[in-house]
Amino acid sequence: MSTLHSKADMRLGLIATLAVAAFLVGPVILSILAGLTRNYFVGLSSGLTLRWVEQVWTLYADTIWRSIAVAVSTLIVCTLVGVPAAWVLTLYRGRAARALEELLTLPVAVPGLASALALIVSWGTLPGFRSSTAFIVIGHVLFTLPFMVRATRASMAGAGLAALDEAAATLGASRMRRFLTVVAPNAAPGILTGALTVLTLSIGEFNLTWLLHTPLTKTLPVGLADSYASMRLEVASAYTLVFLLMLMPLLVGLQWLAKAAARPRGGDAPNDDTP
Amino acid sequence: MSRRGWLLFAAPAAALFLAFWLLPMAGLALAGARPVDGQSAYLAVLGSPRYWRSLFNTAALSLGATLATLLVALPVGRFLAWRRDFPGRRALVAMLMFPLAFPGVVVGFLIILLAGRQGVLGTVTQWLTGEPWVFAYSMGGLFLGYLYFSLPRAIGVVSAAAEQIDASLLEAARTLGAPAWRRFLDIELPALAPALIGAGAMSFATSMGAFGTVFTLATRIDVLPMTIYNEFTNYANIPVAAALSIVLGLVTWVVLYVAHSLAGSRAGAGA
């Protein structure tokens, strides 16, 4: 149907797409197989086993739990701080608001290594703080906050929320009440998207965390780096597999939300899509 | 004016940012001005060929990876935009986007599985030529790693932009007798330019600051993030690490800023 694009163009596109898919997915499949194979050197013929996954659990379970705790704490702070900020940035489109928004995204633009060093230089001497998990959470909040703000703002902008809020104000509702009962519920899809993004980024964050962690506050990616450097390939692969399994539900959720957002508003009628 | 009262709601975010990023960054900039061997660390860094080489390596590698990313993302993005409906398309797109969430360390490990000592490429070439081809632990491996984490985002951006191209323009050009390459150069490429600039800047900035991938592949590779890390941990040379971080941060930010305004003005001109 589309003779608009030459046959050669189409063929090049198809070949490039398949090649890229192989390049991106191939190593992941290798990693999954290596994590489940008895001996990667020998190959699949040595048989499948869950032994490596068990070993990962005994060696690194604490990093997995800590990563979950850090991600959830990061999410709580990001929600408490980011959703109100997103509302302010929706209402004000002046120069100061633009500047604040630009500033908030700086920790994403500037390499994590620099942000981490800055945190250590300024706050690292505070006793108790440097060696606590809170130190890592602060780093993660800086890095993930812009994503929460952006996603939340996207769903606040479209909903005619400002008018709704003014109507509630004329009825005498206090600001806090309006925020909690009118603004936040209407922004729920955006907040949810932001929340899943924050969790995904926090669970995988390494650049900041590597400098911020201490031997007692290792997170999953820190443990991964450790296993890549010092464990046999099968264990490192099994650990990577555990990480991918943790990521999976978050990514599937994000995709599902993106699809729901693409539908017109109020399209909650049962559809053919299976999550 | 009743809106004024809302301003307080942004205060927690502003305070958090000020206390834990802006002021610490200023502190870091000052730490970089502290003297090392009798001169400010900035001067020591700018006067040393070693750090210049590190910066040059990083910039050249990032630029190369960015160009390669765009070159590959262009046909893939166009293909996905033209073919919006074929069996397995959703799964294919999901596969292409999945690596977006991988941290640099994991990307490094995947490159090792591909081109490392026990990697597939090594096994295949050993079998074919008797000599294993292993390049994961060098600049070549790093280049592949940068390509790996830049491609998904670039493909997403380019295909979204390609979907927006008005097919009637292409139709009209064809009716007027323009061959495929002219239609590509005169219609598609200008329309895709903002997306390409944006994706390129993103890829470049991420590559410049990427630490996890180098860290997994080889701590000997001479790129700036690794140099900063070594100065900080191995030599406890905080002024130099700070000065280098500020330089790296500035370079990255400037590239993103320029690309942003460039893409913005392009988009404005096109509209």
Chai-1 contact restraints between the chains, C-beta under 6 A:
chainA,res_idxA,chainB,res_idxB,connection_type,confidence,min_distance_angstrom,max_distance_angstrom,comment,restraint_id
A,S2,B,W82,contact,1.0,0.0,6.0,A-B,restraint_1
A,L4,B,L170,contact,1.0,0.0,6.0,A-B,restraint_2
A,H5,B,W82,contact,1.0,0.0,6.0,A-B,restraint_3
A,S6,B,A180,contact,1.0,0.0,6.0,A-B,restraint_4
A,L12,B,P75,contact,1.0,0.0,6.0,A-B,restraint_5
A,G13,B,P75,contact,1.0,0.0,6.0,A-B,restraint_6
A,G13,B,R78,contact,1.0,0.0,6.0,A-B,restraint_7
A,G13,B,F79,contact,1.0,0.0,6.0,A-B,restraint_8
A,A16,B,P75,contact,1.0,0.0,6.0,A-B,restraint_9
A,A16,B,V76,contact,1.0,0.0,6.0,A-B,restraint_10
A,T17,B,V76,contact,1.0,0.0,6.0,A-B,restraint_11
A,T17,B,F79,contact,1.0,0.0,6.0,A-B,restraint_12
A,V20,B,V76,contact,1.0,0.0,6.0,A-B,restraint_13
A,A21,B,M95,contact,1.0,0.0,6.0,A-B,restraint_14
A,L24,B,P99,contact,1.0,0.0,6.0,A-B,restraint_15
A,V25,B,M95,contact,1.0,0.0,6.0,A-B,restraint_16
A,P27,B,L110,contact,1.0,0.0,6.0,A-B,restraint_17
A,P27,B,L113,contact,1.0,0.0,6.0,A-B,restraint_18
A,P27,B,L114,contact,1.0,0.0,6.0,A-B,restraint_19
A,L30,B,L113,contact,1.0,0.0,6.0,A-B,restraint_20
A,S31,B,L113,contact,1.0,0.0,6.0,A-B,restraint_21
A,V81,B,P12,contact,1.0,0.0,6.0,A-B,restraint_22
A,V81,B,A13,contact,1.0,0.0,6.0,A-B,restraint_23
A,V81,B,L16,contact,1.0,0.0,6.0,A-B,restraint_24
A,P84,B,F9,contact,1.0,0.0,6.0,A-B,restraint_25
A,A85,B,A10,contact,1.0,0.0,6.0,A-B,restraint_26
A,A85,B,A13,contact,1.0,0.0,6.0,A-B,restraint_27
A,V88,B,W6,contact,1.0,0.0,6.0,A-B,restraint_28
A,V88,B,F9,contact,1.0,0.0,6.0,A-B,restraint_29
A,V88,B,A10,contact,1.0,0.0,6.0,A-B,restraint_30
A,L91,B,R3,contact,1.0,0.0,6.0,A-B,restraint_31
A,L91,B,W6,contact,1.0,0.0,6.0,A-B,restraint_32
A,P107,B,W21,contact,1.0,0.0,6.0,A-B,restraint_33
A,A109,B,W253,contact,1.0,0.0,6.0,A-B,restraint_34
A,A109,B,L256,contact,1.0,0.0,6.0,A-B,restraint_35
A,V110,B,G249,contact,1.0,0.0,6.0,A-B,restraint_36
A,V110,B,W253,contact,1.0,0.0,6.0,A-B,restraint_37
A,P111,B,G209,contact,1.0,0.0,6.0,A-B,restraint_38
A,P111,B,L248,contact,1.0,0.0,6.0,A-B,restraint_39
A,L113,B,F211,contact,1.0,0.0,6.0,A-B,restraint_40
A,L113,B,P225,contact,1.0,0.0,6.0,A-B,restraint_41
A,L113,B,I228,contact,1.0,0.0,6.0,A-B,restraint_42
A,A114,B,S245,contact,1.0,0.0,6.0,A-B,restraint_43
A,A114,B,G249,contact,1.0,0.0,6.0,A-B,restraint_44
A,L117,B,L28,contact,1.0,0.0,6.0,A-B,restraint_45
A,L117,B,S245,contact,1.0,0.0,6.0,A-B,restraint_46
A,A118,B,P24,contact,1.0,0.0,6.0,A-B,restraint_47
A,A118,B,M25,contact,1.0,0.0,6.0,A-B,restraint_48
A,A118,B,L28,contact,1.0,0.0,6.0,A-B,restraint_49
A,L119,B,P24,contact,1.0,0.0,6.0,A-B,restraint_50
A,V121,B,G27,contact,1.0,0.0,6.0,A-B,restraint_51
A,V121,B,L28,contact,1.0,0.0,6.0,A-B,restraint_52
A,V121,B,A31,contact,1.0,0.0,6.0,A-B,restraint_53
A,S122,B,P24,contact,1.0,0.0,6.0,A-B,restraint_54
A,S122,B,G27,contact,1.0,0.0,6.0,A-B,restraint_55
A,I138,B,F20,contact,1.0,0.0,6.0,A-B,restraint_56
A,L142,B,F20,contact,1.0,0.0,6.0,A-B,restraint_57
A,L142,B,W21,contact,1.0,0.0,6.0,A-B,restraint_58
A,R175,B,G5,contact,1.0,0.0,6.0,A-B,restraint_59
A,T200,B,A101,contact,1.0,0.0,6.0,A-B,restraint_60
A,G204,B,A101,contact,1.0,0.0,6.0,A-B,restraint_61
A,G204,B,P103,contact,1.0,0.0,6.0,A-B,restraint_62
A,F206,B,P103,contact,1.0,0.0,6.0,A-B,restraint_63
A,F206,B,G104,contact,1.0,0.0,6.0,A-B,restraint_64
A,F206,B,V105,contact,1.0,0.0,6.0,A-B,restraint_65
A,F206,B,G212,contact,1.0,0.0,6.0,A-B,restraint_66
A,N207,B,F211,contact,1.0,0.0,6.0,A-B,restraint_67
A,P221,B,P103,contact,1.0,0.0,6.0,A-B,restraint_68
A,P221,B,V105,contact,1.0,0.0,6.0,A-B,restraint_69
A,L224,B,V105,contact,1.0,0.0,6.0,A-B,restraint_70
A,A225,B,V105,contact,1.0,0.0,6.0,A-B,restraint_71
A,Y228,B,F109,contact,1.0,0.0,6.0,A-B,restraint_72
A,Y228,B,T216,contact,1.0,0.0,6.0,A-B,restraint_73
A,L233,B,Q118,contact,1.0,0.0,6.0,A-B,restraint_74
A,L247,B,A101,contact,1.0,0.0,6.0,A-B,restraint_75
A,L251,B,A101,contact,1.0,0.0,6.0,A-B,restraint_76
